[in-house]
Amino acid sequence: MAWLGHSILQFVKQRHFKIGKRLLSTIALTLFLTLSVGIPSVAAGDWSGESNPGAYRFNVGTFKVATISDGLLKVPPLPIYAPIADPEDVKRAMIERFWSADELFLYFNALYIDTGAHKVLIDTGAGVELGAGLAKLTRNLRSVGVQPQDIDTVILTHAHPDHIGGIVATDGRLTFPNAKYYISDAEWQFWTAPTIDLSSLKIPDPFKQGIIAAARKHLGAIGNQINRFQPDQEIIPGITSIAAAGHTPGQAAFRITSDQTQLIVTADVFFNEALDLEHPEWQTGFDFNPQQAAATRRRLLQQIVADRTMVIAYHMPFPALGHVRSQGDHYQWEPVQWEFTP
């Protein structure tokens, strides 16, 4: 087995990771111990098509709440998810977390809230806009006893396809036929304008055209049911909008409040622990105004840290619930402790 450890060390050297002799020795010792005792690797298995649960129930005060997964995509982190970063810094940040340096796990987590008066969904998932690997939201919603027709309120953080793609089903009908829809006024005005300028996005032009087409399709389908809100406005009792522009012109985060308990829905203010929590100055290729997005991230994260508020972050690992801690000029994610009883 020594040859394997030697090969890995050669790979590390050839990739020019900026590590010192002491760290290199530590890597060598770790490899020797690992390979000598034969520690097995652990991975999620394929059990004849069975899948892990896609919904996680919890409470916010008297509200019954659940994270509802729409699925998972595995995508290259570069260049789209860290376009201004040094590629070696990106690889190092991912390897430090025991991830593949070439594969970013991007989760899609909507939020269901039963306030007692309303059955609410915040964001609708991607539907089939990003391929057949997603579109698991309605199935996972049913797993907690909620049918699509039960939803009476859909609140949208912003109009990117992975957040609105579940509005229209594959048969052309509304997935949530009995819902009223809510979106920020700035977001609605931007995406329903005759001309949509996405020239500031650092993504290929076909991506941009796909984003525009999805916005026109899904927002166009709910024009008669749409309600527009302003920053800091209470949308329904217990759910208040928070200005979070930058990623899109009118992105909104939300504060869920019940019985003196709070949860912050961060939308796409941050994506990933290794990228924009560890490096809050980094941006994604999907940011409409990168400087504003970074400023929004700092502002909201500082408030979350100061208030010690629990958050749900759309693209973090399921169930996407946790707290954020500050570490100097960057931040760390602390996932909630899993509870088997909501």
C-alpha positions as CSV (number, residue, x, y, z in Angstrom):
1,M,0.0,0.0,0.0
2,A,3.0,2.3,0.3
3,W,3.0,3.0,-3.4
4,L,-0.5,4.5,-3.1
5,G,0.5,6.9,-0.4
6,H,3.6,7.9,-2.4
7,S,1.4,8.5,-5.5
8,I,-1.0,10.7,-3.6
9,L,1.8,12.8,-2.2
10,Q,3.3,13.2,-5.7
11,F,-0.2,14.4,-6.9
12,V,-0.3,16.9,-4.0
13,K,3.1,18.2,-4.9
14,Q,2.4,18.4,-8.7
15,R,-0.8,20.4,-8.1
16,H,1.4,23.0,-6.3
17,F,-0.6,23.2,-3.1
18,K,1.0,25.9,-0.9
19,I,1.9,23.7,2.0
20,G,5.0,23.6,4.3
21,K,7.2,20.7,5.1
22,R,5.6,20.1,8.5
23,L,2.1,19.9,6.9
24,L,3.5,17.6,4.2
25,S,4.9,15.3,6.9
26,T,1.5,15.3,8.6
27,I,-0.2,14.3,5.4
28,A,2.3,11.5,4.9
29,L,1.8,10.2,8.5
30,T,-2.0,10.4,8.1
31,L,-1.8,8.5,4.8
32,F,0.5,5.9,6.4
33,L,-1.8,5.3,9.4
34,T,-5.0,5.3,7.2
35,L,-3.6,2.8,4.7
36,S,-2.0,0.6,7.3
37,V,-5.1,0.0,9.4
38,G,-7.4,-0.2,6.4
39,I,-10.0,2.4,7.5
40,P,-12.9,1.9,5.1
41,S,-14.5,4.7,3.2
42,V,-18.2,5.5,3.8
43,A,-20.5,6.6,1.1
44,A,-24.2,6.7,0.5
45,G,-25.2,3.4,-1.0
46,D,-27.6,2.4,-3.7
47,W,-30.3,0.4,-2.0
48,S,-32.4,-0.7,-5.0
49,G,-33.7,2.8,-5.8
50,E,-34.5,3.7,-2.2
51,S,-33.7,7.3,-1.1
52,N,-33.0,9.1,2.1
53,P,-35.8,11.3,3.5
54,G,-36.3,14.5,1.7
55,A,-38.2,16.4,4.4
56,Y,-37.2,17.5,7.9
57,R,-39.8,18.7,10.4
58,F,-39.2,21.2,13.1
59,N,-41.0,24.0,15.0
60,V,-40.6,27.8,15.0
61,G,-42.6,28.8,18.1
62,T,-46.1,27.5,17.4
63,F,-45.5,27.2,13.6
64,K,-45.0,23.7,12.1
65,V,-42.2,24.0,9.7
66,A,-40.3,21.6,7.4
67,T,-37.3,21.8,5.1
68,I,-38.5,20.3,1.8
69,S,-35.7,19.1,-0.6
70,D,-36.1,19.5,-4.3
71,G,-33.0,17.5,-4.9
72,L,-29.2,17.9,-5.4
73,L,-26.9,18.8,-8.3
74,K,-23.2,18.0,-8.5
75,V,-21.5,20.7,-10.4
76,P,-17.9,21.9,-10.9
77,P,-17.1,24.8,-8.6
78,L,-15.1,26.7,-11.2
79,P,-15.5,29.0,-12.8
80,I,-19.1,29.8,-12.2
81,Y,-19.3,29.5,-8.4
82,A,-16.1,31.3,-7.6
83,P,-15.2,33.3,-10.8
84,I,-12.8,35.8,-9.1
85,A,-11.1,33.4,-6.8
86,D,-7.7,31.8,-7.2
87,P,-8.5,28.2,-8.4
88,E,-5.9,26.8,-5.9
89,D,-7.6,28.6,-3.1
90,V,-10.9,27.1,-4.1
91,K,-9.4,23.6,-4.3
92,R,-7.7,24.0,-0.9
93,A,-11.0,25.2,0.7
94,M,-12.9,22.2,-0.5
95,I,-10.2,19.6,0.2
96,E,-9.9,20.9,3.8
97,R,-13.6,19.9,4.2
98,F,-13.0,16.4,2.8
99,W,-14.8,17.3,-0.4
100,S,-13.8,16.6,-3.9
101,A,-11.9,19.6,-5.3
102,D,-13.8,19.2,-8.6
103,E,-17.3,18.6,-7.5
104,L,-19.6,21.0,-5.6
105,F,-22.7,19.6,-4.0
106,L,-25.5,22.1,-4.6
107,Y,-28.6,21.4,-2.6
108,F,-32.1,22.9,-3.2
109,N,-34.1,23.4,-0.1
110,A,-37.6,25.0,0.0
111,L,-39.4,25.8,3.3
112,Y,-42.9,24.8,4.3
113,I,-44.6,26.7,7.1
114,D,-48.0,25.9,8.7
115,T,-48.8,29.0,10.6
116,G,-52.2,27.7,11.7
117,A,-53.9,30.3,9.4
118,H,-51.8,29.6,6.3
119,K,-49.9,26.8,4.6
120,V,-46.9,28.5,3.1
121,L,-44.1,27.5,0.7
122,I,-41.1,29.7,0.4
123,D,-39.7,29.1,-3.1
124,T,-40.9,26.3,-5.4
125,G,-37.7,24.5,-6.3
126,A,-36.3,24.1,-9.9
127,G,-38.9,21.8,-11.3
128,V,-37.4,20.5,-14.5
129,E,-35.7,23.8,-15.5
130,L,-32.2,22.4,-14.5
131,G,-32.8,18.8,-15.6
132,A,-34.5,15.7,-14.4
133,G,-32.2,15.3,-11.4
134,L,-34.4,17.7,-9.4
135,A,-38.2,18.2,-9.3
136,K,-38.5,16.2,-6.1
137,L,-40.3,19.0,-4.1
138,T,-43.9,17.9,-4.5
139,R,-43.1,14.3,-3.7
140,N,-41.2,15.3,-0.6
141,L,-44.0,17.7,0.4
142,R,-46.5,14.8,0.3
143,S,-44.2,12.9,2.6
144,V,-45.2,15.3,5.4
145,G,-48.9,15.0,4.6
146,V,-49.2,18.2,2.4
147,Q,-50.7,18.1,-1.1
148,P,-49.8,20.8,-3.6
149,Q,-53.4,22.0,-3.6
150,D,-53.1,22.6,0.2
151,I,-50.6,25.4,-0.3
152,D,-52.4,28.8,-0.1
153,T,-49.3,31.1,0.0
154,V,-46.2,30.9,-2.1
155,I,-43.5,33.4,-1.3
156,L,-40.5,33.8,-3.7
157,T,-37.1,35.0,-2.6
158,H,-36.1,35.8,-6.2
159,A,-36.8,34.8,-9.8
160,H,-33.9,32.5,-10.7
161,P,-35.0,29.2,-12.2
162,D,-34.0,27.1,-9.2
163,H,-36.4,29.0,-7.0
164,I,-39.4,29.5,-9.4
165,G,-39.1,26.5,-11.7
166,G,-41.7,24.6,-9.8
167,I,-44.5,27.1,-10.4
168,V,-45.6,25.6,-13.7
169,A,-45.8,21.8,-13.8
170,T,-44.8,19.7,-16.9
171,D,-48.4,19.6,-18.0
172,G,-48.5,23.4,-18.2
173,R,-50.8,23.8,-15.1
174,L,-49.9,25.6,-11.9
175,T,-48.3,23.2,-9.4
176,F,-50.0,25.0,-6.5
177,P,-53.3,26.0,-8.0
178,N,-54.9,27.5,-4.9
179,A,-52.0,29.7,-3.9
180,K,-51.5,33.4,-3.8
181,Y,-48.0,34.4,-4.9
182,Y,-45.7,37.0,-3.3
183,I,-42.5,38.6,-4.7
184,S,-40.7,41.8,-4.0
185,D,-41.7,44.7,-6.2
186,A,-38.2,45.3,-7.4
187,E,-37.8,41.7,-8.4
188,W,-41.1,41.7,-10.3
189,Q,-40.3,44.9,-12.1
190,F,-36.9,43.7,-13.3
191,W,-38.0,40.3,-14.6
192,T,-41.2,41.4,-16.2
193,A,-39.6,44.3,-18.1
194,P,-39.6,44.2,-21.9
195,T,-35.8,44.0,-21.9
196,I,-33.8,42.1,-19.3
197,D,-30.1,42.9,-19.2
198,L,-28.0,40.1,-17.6
199,S,-24.7,41.3,-19.1
200,S,-23.2,41.6,-15.6
201,L,-23.5,37.9,-14.9
202,K,-20.2,35.9,-15.3
203,I,-21.9,32.9,-17.0
204,P,-22.2,31.8,-20.6
205,D,-24.9,33.5,-22.8
206,P,-27.0,30.3,-23.1
207,F,-27.3,30.2,-19.3
208,K,-28.5,33.8,-19.4
209,Q,-31.1,33.1,-22.0
210,G,-32.3,30.1,-20.0
211,I,-32.8,32.3,-16.9
212,I,-34.8,34.9,-18.9
213,A,-37.0,32.3,-20.5
214,A,-37.7,30.6,-17.2
215,A,-38.6,33.9,-15.6
216,R,-41.0,34.8,-18.4
217,K,-42.6,31.4,-18.4
218,H,-43.2,31.0,-14.6
219,L,-43.8,34.6,-13.6
220,G,-46.0,35.0,-16.7
221,A,-48.2,32.2,-15.5
222,I,-49.0,33.9,-12.1
223,G,-49.6,37.4,-13.2
224,N,-53.2,37.4,-12.0
225,Q,-52.3,35.9,-8.6
226,I,-49.2,38.0,-7.8
227,N,-48.8,40.3,-4.8
228,R,-45.8,42.5,-4.5
229,F,-44.1,43.6,-1.3
230,Q,-41.5,46.0,-0.1
231,P,-38.5,45.5,2.2
232,D,-39.4,45.2,5.9
233,Q,-43.0,44.5,5.0
234,E,-45.0,41.8,6.9
235,I,-46.3,39.6,4.1
236,I,-48.6,37.5,6.2
237,P,-48.6,37.4,10.0
238,G,-45.3,36.0,11.2
239,I,-43.3,36.4,7.9
240,T,-41.5,39.7,7.2
241,S,-39.3,40.5,4.2
242,I,-35.7,41.6,4.6
243,A,-33.9,43.5,1.8
244,A,-31.2,41.2,0.3
245,A,-30.5,42.7,-3.2
246,G,-27.3,42.1,-5.1
247,H,-27.6,38.5,-6.2
248,T,-30.7,39.7,-8.1
249,P,-32.0,43.3,-8.2
250,G,-34.9,42.5,-5.7
251,Q,-33.9,39.4,-3.8
252,A,-35.5,39.1,-0.4
253,A,-34.7,37.2,2.7
254,F,-37.3,36.6,5.3
255,R,-37.8,36.6,9.1
256,I,-40.1,33.9,10.4
257,T,-41.4,34.9,13.9
258,S,-43.6,32.9,16.2
259,D,-43.9,33.0,20.0
260,Q,-40.6,34.9,20.4
261,T,-38.7,32.4,18.3
262,Q,-37.2,33.4,15.0
263,L,-35.8,31.8,11.8
264,I,-34.1,33.7,9.0
265,V,-34.5,32.5,5.4
266,T,-31.3,33.7,3.7
267,A,-32.2,32.8,0.1
268,D,-29.0,33.0,-2.0
269,V,-27.2,35.5,0.2
270,F,-24.6,32.7,0.6
271,F,-24.2,29.3,-1.1
272,N,-21.6,27.3,0.5
273,E,-19.4,27.1,3.6
274,A,-16.1,26.6,1.7
275,L,-16.8,29.4,-0.7
276,D,-18.7,32.5,0.4
277,L,-18.8,31.9,4.2
278,E,-15.1,31.2,4.3
279,H,-14.5,33.9,1.8
280,P,-17.4,36.4,2.0
281,E,-15.8,38.7,-0.6
282,W,-16.0,36.0,-3.3
283,Q,-19.0,36.0,-5.6
284,T,-20.8,33.7,-7.9
285,G,-21.2,34.0,-11.6
286,F,-25.0,34.5,-11.1
287,D,-24.6,37.6,-9.0
288,F,-26.3,40.6,-10.8
289,N,-24.4,43.2,-8.8
290,P,-21.4,41.4,-7.2
291,Q,-20.3,44.3,-5.0
292,Q,-23.9,44.8,-3.6
293,A,-24.2,41.0,-3.1
294,A,-21.0,40.9,-1.0
295,A,-22.2,43.9,1.0
296,T,-25.6,42.3,1.6
297,R,-23.9,39.1,2.7
298,R,-21.7,40.9,5.2
299,R,-24.7,42.9,6.5
300,L,-27.0,40.0,7.0
301,L,-24.4,37.6,8.3
302,Q,-23.3,40.2,10.9
303,Q,-26.9,40.6,12.1
304,I,-27.4,36.8,12.2
305,V,-24.2,36.4,14.3
306,A,-25.1,39.2,16.6
307,D,-28.6,37.9,17.2
308,R,-27.6,34.2,17.2
309,T,-30.6,33.5,15.0
310,M,-31.1,30.1,13.4
311,V,-31.1,30.2,9.6
312,I,-32.2,28.1,6.7
313,A,-29.9,28.6,3.6
314,Y,-31.3,27.3,0.3
315,H,-28.2,25.7,-1.1
316,M,-26.6,24.4,2.1
317,P,-26.5,20.6,2.9
318,F,-30.0,19.2,3.7
319,P,-31.8,20.1,6.0
320,A,-30.0,23.4,5.5
321,L,-30.6,24.6,9.1
322,G,-27.9,26.0,11.3
323,H,-26.2,28.9,12.9
324,V,-23.4,31.1,11.7
325,R,-20.3,32.0,13.7
326,S,-17.8,34.7,13.0
327,Q,-14.1,33.8,12.8
328,G,-12.2,37.0,12.3
329,D,-13.1,38.3,8.8
330,H,-14.9,35.1,7.7
331,Y,-17.8,32.9,8.9
332,Q,-18.4,29.3,9.8
333,W,-21.5,27.1,9.5
334,E,-22.8,25.2,12.6
335,P,-25.5,22.8,11.5
336,V,-28.4,22.1,13.9
337,Q,-28.4,19.0,15.9
338,W,-30.8,16.5,14.2
339,E,-33.9,15.8,16.1
340,F,-36.0,12.7,15.4
341,T,-39.1,14.2,17.0
342,P,-40.0,17.6,15.5
